[in-house]
Amino acid sequence: MRRRFAGALIAAAVAGIAFWGQADETASNLERAQHLGSYRWHEPGDWFGGLSGFDLTADGARFVAVTDRAMIVTGRVTRDGAGAVDGVTGLTSAPLQDSKGKVLTRFNSDAEGVALFPDGRVAVSFEGNARVMVHKAAHQPGRFAGNATVMGKLQGNSGLEALAVDPDGLLVTLPERSGSTTRPFPVWRLDGGQWRPAFQIDRQGGFLPVGADYGPDGRLYLLEREFNGFGFASRVRRFPANAQGVDPGEVLLTTRTGTHDNLESLAIWQDAQGRLRATMVSDDNFHLLQRTELVDYLLPE
C-alpha cells in the first residue's frame, strides 16, 4: 500500500494513532474476538518495512511475508503465555524473482498478498501491475498464475490486495476497491489455470478489503481497513461457504481508530487447545512514525 498516505495524511494518521492508541482495546471491538497481545516488530536494514502480506503455517509457528518493495521474508514466531507473538526468530529475506530469476522492480514490485499452500508453494499477489505469481518455495523464481487481464481494469493502487488458498487448494483473490460504494467486491478463483468469477462480497461502510484467509473450519475470513484522516480502523468478517460462494458475513471484530496501526494481512489458524486464532500484521509504509505490529486475537467458534 505504498505511496498512499503521504504528507498531511500521514501526519493526520500518526496524530490519530497517538491519541486513539490510549483507548481501551477490549471496548474497541464488538466483544466477539478477544485481543491477546500486540508485538512491535523491527529489524535493522533498509529492506525492513511495508509488510503487506503475511501467512502462517497451520500451527501458527512459521510464516512467510512480502513487502511493498518486493521482498519475501520467512521465519518463526515465538509466543508468550497468552499465545500472542512476543518475538521473531530464524529470519531470512530476499528479493522476489520472476520466472527468469530477475529481481522485480518498479511497477512490478508492489507485492500485497501472500498465501501458503500445504505443499510449501508460495503465491504472491500484486497491485500496480495486477497479477499473481506462484513460487515452488519462498526464495525461488515465480511463475504467473493464470491471466489477470480477464479481471478487467482495476483502480490505480487498488489491485489484488488479498489472496488465499481455499479448502479445495485453489487460489482466491480480490481487489481493494470495487469501483463504487454500492458495488460488491468481486472475488476470483484460479480454476483450471484460468481466473474465473467466483462470488461477490457485500461492501459495508467505508471498510476496504486488505487481507484474506480460509480457516481450518473451511470458512473465508476477510480483514478490512478504514482510514478516516486521523488513523486506521480494522474489521474482520467471516463467511461460511454455500452453493453460490459464501453466505452473508458476520462481523467478528471492529476496532476503534488507532487501536492498531495499518493492519493489512491476516492469517487464521488453530492452536494446540483447538481454539481459532487470527494473527494480523501492519504495514508501516516505510514511514518512521508508523510501526510494524504483529497482532493476535482469539476468535469465536
C-alpha positions as CSV (number, residue, x, y, z in Angstrom):
1,M,0.0,0.0,0.0
2,R,2.9,2.3,-0.6
3,R,2.6,5.9,-1.7
4,R,-1.0,6.1,-0.5
5,F,-0.8,8.0,2.8
6,A,1.8,10.7,2.4
7,G,2.3,14.3,3.6
8,A,-0.6,15.7,5.6
9,L,-2.5,12.4,5.5
10,I,0.4,10.5,7.2
11,A,0.7,13.3,9.8
12,A,-3.0,13.1,10.5
13,A,-2.8,9.3,10.8
14,V,0.1,9.5,13.2
15,A,-1.8,12.1,15.3
16,G,-4.8,9.8,15.4
17,I,-2.7,6.8,16.3
18,A,-1.1,8.7,19.1
19,F,-4.4,9.9,20.5
20,W,-6.6,6.8,20.0
21,G,-3.9,4.4,20.9
22,Q,-4.7,5.2,24.5
23,A,-8.2,3.8,24.2
24,D,-9.2,0.5,25.8
25,E,-8.8,-2.2,23.2
26,T,-11.3,-4.5,24.7
27,A,-14.0,-1.9,24.5
28,S,-13.0,-1.0,20.9
29,N,-14.3,-4.2,19.3
30,L,-17.7,-5.9,19.2
31,E,-16.8,-8.2,22.1
32,R,-16.7,-11.2,19.7
33,A,-13.0,-11.5,19.4
34,Q,-10.5,-11.3,22.3
35,H,-7.3,-9.3,21.9
36,L,-4.4,-11.5,23.2
37,G,-1.5,-9.1,22.5
38,S,0.5,-6.9,20.1
39,Y,4.2,-7.2,19.3
40,R,6.1,-4.3,17.8
41,W,8.5,-5.8,15.2
42,H,11.6,-4.1,14.0
43,E,14.7,-5.4,12.1
44,P,17.8,-3.5,11.1
45,G,18.4,-2.7,7.5
46,D,16.6,-0.7,4.8
47,W,14.7,-3.7,3.5
48,F,12.5,-4.0,6.6
49,G,9.1,-2.4,6.5
50,G,6.0,-2.2,4.3
51,L,4.8,-5.7,5.3
52,S,1.6,-6.0,3.3
53,G,1.2,-9.8,3.0
54,F,1.6,-12.4,5.7
55,D,0.6,-16.1,6.2
56,L,1.3,-18.7,8.8
57,T,1.6,-22.5,8.8
58,A,-1.3,-24.4,10.2
59,D,0.3,-24.5,13.7
60,G,0.8,-20.7,13.8
61,A,4.6,-21.1,14.2
62,R,6.3,-20.4,10.8
63,F,5.5,-17.5,8.5
64,V,6.1,-16.1,5.1
65,A,5.6,-12.4,4.4
66,V,6.1,-9.9,1.5
67,T,6.7,-6.2,1.4
68,D,5.7,-3.3,-0.8
69,R,9.2,-3.4,-2.2
70,A,9.1,-7.0,-3.4
71,M,11.0,-8.6,-0.6
72,I,9.9,-12.1,0.6
73,V,10.6,-12.9,4.3
74,T,10.4,-16.1,6.2
75,G,10.9,-17.0,9.8
76,R,9.3,-18.3,13.0
77,V,7.4,-16.5,15.8
78,T,7.7,-17.2,19.5
79,R,4.6,-16.7,21.7
80,D,4.0,-15.7,25.3
81,G,1.8,-17.5,27.9
82,A,-1.3,-15.9,26.4
83,G,-0.4,-17.2,23.0
84,A,0.5,-13.8,21.5
85,V,3.6,-13.2,19.4
86,D,6.5,-12.0,21.5
87,G,9.4,-12.4,19.1
88,V,10.6,-13.4,15.6
89,T,13.5,-15.8,15.0
90,G,15.2,-17.6,12.1
91,L,14.6,-14.7,9.8
92,T,15.5,-14.9,6.1
93,S,14.9,-12.2,3.5
94,A,15.5,-11.9,-0.3
95,P,14.1,-10.1,-3.3
96,L,11.2,-11.7,-5.2
97,Q,12.2,-13.1,-8.6
98,D,10.4,-13.6,-11.8
99,S,10.4,-16.8,-13.9
100,K,13.9,-15.9,-15.3
101,G,15.4,-15.3,-11.9
102,K,15.3,-11.5,-12.3
103,V,14.6,-9.3,-9.3
104,L,11.2,-7.4,-9.5
105,T,11.5,-3.7,-9.8
106,R,9.4,-0.5,-10.1
107,F,5.8,-1.1,-11.4
108,N,6.1,-4.8,-11.0
109,S,7.3,-4.8,-7.4
110,D,4.3,-3.8,-5.2
111,A,3.6,-7.2,-3.5
112,E,0.4,-7.0,-1.4
113,G,-0.9,-10.5,-0.6
114,V,0.7,-13.9,0.1
115,A,-0.7,-17.4,0.6
116,L,1.0,-20.6,1.6
117,F,0.0,-23.9,0.0
118,P,0.1,-27.0,2.2
119,D,2.9,-28.4,0.0
120,G,5.1,-25.4,0.6
121,R,4.4,-23.4,-2.5
122,V,4.0,-19.7,-2.1
123,A,1.6,-17.4,-4.0
124,V,2.0,-13.7,-4.2
125,S,-0.5,-11.1,-5.4
126,F,0.4,-7.6,-6.6
127,E,-1.2,-4.2,-7.3
128,G,0.1,-1.8,-9.8
129,N,0.7,-4.4,-12.4
130,A,-2.0,-6.6,-11.0
131,R,-1.2,-10.3,-11.2
132,V,-0.5,-13.4,-9.1
133,M,2.8,-15.4,-9.1
134,V,3.4,-18.8,-7.6
135,H,6.8,-19.9,-6.3
136,K,7.8,-23.5,-5.6
137,A,9.4,-22.2,-2.4
138,A,9.7,-18.8,-0.8
139,H,13.1,-17.8,-2.3
140,Q,12.8,-19.4,-5.7
141,P,11.7,-17.8,-9.0
142,G,7.9,-17.4,-9.5
143,R,5.6,-18.0,-12.5
144,F,2.4,-16.2,-13.5
145,A,-0.7,-17.9,-12.2
146,G,-3.4,-17.5,-14.9
147,N,-4.0,-14.3,-16.8
148,A,-5.1,-11.4,-14.5
149,T,-6.2,-9.3,-17.5
150,V,-9.5,-11.2,-17.5
151,M,-10.3,-9.3,-14.3
152,G,-10.6,-6.1,-16.3
153,K,-9.0,-2.7,-15.4
154,L,-8.6,-2.3,-11.7
155,Q,-8.4,1.0,-10.0
156,G,-5.0,2.6,-9.6
157,N,-3.1,1.5,-6.4
158,S,-6.0,-0.8,-5.6
159,G,-5.2,-4.0,-7.3
160,L,-5.1,-7.6,-6.0
161,E,-4.7,-6.8,-2.3
162,A,-6.0,-10.1,-0.7
163,L,-5.0,-13.6,-1.5
164,A,-5.9,-17.0,0.0
165,V,-5.9,-20.8,-0.7
166,D,-9.5,-22.2,-0.4
167,P,-10.3,-25.7,1.1
168,D,-10.1,-27.2,-2.4
169,G,-6.5,-25.9,-2.8
170,L,-7.4,-23.2,-5.3
171,L,-6.2,-19.6,-5.1
172,V,-8.8,-16.9,-4.4
173,T,-8.1,-13.2,-4.7
174,L,-10.0,-9.9,-4.6
175,P,-9.1,-6.2,-5.2
176,E,-9.1,-3.5,-2.6
177,R,-11.8,-1.5,-4.3
178,S,-15.0,-2.4,-6.2
179,G,-15.3,0.7,-8.3
180,S,-18.4,2.1,-6.5
181,T,-19.5,2.5,-2.9
182,T,-22.7,0.5,-3.7
183,R,-20.9,-2.3,-5.7
184,P,-19.9,-5.6,-4.1
185,F,-16.3,-6.7,-4.1
186,P,-15.6,-9.2,-6.9
187,V,-13.8,-12.4,-6.0
188,W,-11.9,-14.5,-8.5
189,R,-10.8,-18.2,-8.2
190,L,-8.0,-19.8,-10.2
191,D,-9.6,-22.9,-11.6
192,G,-8.2,-25.0,-14.4
193,G,-5.4,-22.5,-14.9
194,Q,-7.8,-19.6,-15.5
195,W,-9.1,-16.9,-13.3
196,R,-12.9,-17.1,-13.1
197,P,-15.5,-15.1,-11.2
198,A,-16.2,-17.0,-8.0
199,F,-18.6,-14.8,-5.9
200,Q,-19.1,-11.4,-4.5
201,I,-18.8,-9.9,-1.0
202,D,-21.1,-7.1,0.1
203,R,-19.5,-3.7,0.6
204,Q,-20.4,-2.3,4.0
205,G,-19.5,1.2,5.1
206,G,-16.1,2.7,4.4
207,F,-14.1,-0.5,5.1
208,L,-12.0,-1.9,2.2
209,P,-10.5,-5.5,2.0
210,V,-6.8,-5.8,2.5
211,G,-6.3,-9.4,3.7
212,A,-8.0,-12.8,3.5
213,D,-7.5,-16.4,4.6
214,Y,-9.5,-19.6,4.9
215,G,-9.7,-21.1,8.4
216,P,-9.4,-24.7,9.4
217,D,-13.2,-24.6,9.6
218,G,-13.4,-24.0,5.8
219,R,-14.8,-20.5,6.1
220,L,-13.4,-17.4,4.5
221,Y,-12.1,-14.6,6.8
222,L,-11.7,-11.1,5.5
223,L,-9.6,-8.3,7.0
224,E,-10.8,-4.8,6.1
225,R,-9.4,-1.4,6.8
226,E,-10.8,2.1,7.0
227,F,-8.8,5.3,7.0
228,N,-10.6,8.4,8.2
229,G,-7.9,11.0,8.0
230,F,-6.9,10.5,11.7
231,G,-5.9,6.9,11.7
232,F,-6.8,3.3,10.9
233,A,-9.7,1.2,12.0
234,S,-9.9,-2.6,11.2
235,R,-12.7,-5.1,10.8
236,V,-12.7,-8.9,10.4
237,R,-15.7,-10.6,8.8
238,R,-16.3,-14.4,8.4
239,F,-18.2,-16.0,5.5
240,P,-19.4,-19.6,5.6
241,A,-19.5,-21.3,2.2
242,N,-22.6,-22.1,0.2
243,A,-23.5,-23.3,-3.3
244,Q,-23.3,-19.7,-4.6
245,G,-20.0,-19.0,-2.9
246,V,-20.5,-17.6,0.6
247,D,-23.3,-16.8,2.9
248,P,-23.7,-13.2,4.3
249,G,-20.8,-12.5,6.6
250,E,-20.7,-12.0,10.3
251,V,-18.6,-9.3,11.9
252,L,-16.1,-10.8,14.5
253,L,-14.1,-7.7,15.2
254,T,-14.2,-3.9,14.7
255,T,-11.6,-1.7,16.2
256,R,-11.6,2.0,17.0
257,T,-9.4,4.3,15.0
258,G,-5.9,4.0,16.2
259,T,-6.3,0.8,18.3
260,H,-3.7,-0.7,15.9
261,D,-1.6,0.6,13.1
262,N,-2.3,-0.1,9.4
263,L,-3.3,-3.8,9.6
264,E,-3.1,-5.2,6.1
265,S,-2.7,-9.0,6.3
266,L,-4.5,-11.9,8.1
267,A,-3.6,-15.5,9.0
268,I,-6.2,-17.8,10.5
269,W,-5.0,-20.9,12.4
270,Q,-5.8,-23.3,15.2
271,D,-3.8,-23.5,18.4
272,A,-2.9,-26.6,20.4
273,Q,-6.1,-26.2,22.5
274,G,-8.2,-26.3,19.3
275,R,-9.0,-22.5,19.6
276,L,-9.5,-20.4,16.5
277,R,-6.8,-17.7,16.2
278,A,-6.2,-14.7,14.0
279,T,-2.7,-13.1,13.6
280,M,-2.6,-9.8,11.7
281,V,0.4,-7.6,10.6
282,S,0.5,-3.9,10.0
283,D,2.1,-2.2,7.0
284,D,4.2,0.8,8.2
285,N,4.6,2.2,4.6
286,F,8.3,2.6,5.4
287,H,7.3,5.6,7.5
288,L,9.3,6.4,10.6
289,L,6.2,7.5,12.6
290,Q,4.3,4.3,11.8
291,R,5.0,0.8,13.2
292,T,5.1,-2.8,12.2
293,E,2.9,-4.8,14.6
294,L,2.0,-8.5,14.9
295,V,-1.4,-8.6,16.5
296,D,-3.2,-11.7,17.9
297,Y,-6.8,-12.3,18.6
298,L,-8.8,-15.3,19.8
299,L,-11.9,-15.7,17.6
300,P,-15.3,-17.2,18.5
301,E,-16.0,-20.6,17.0
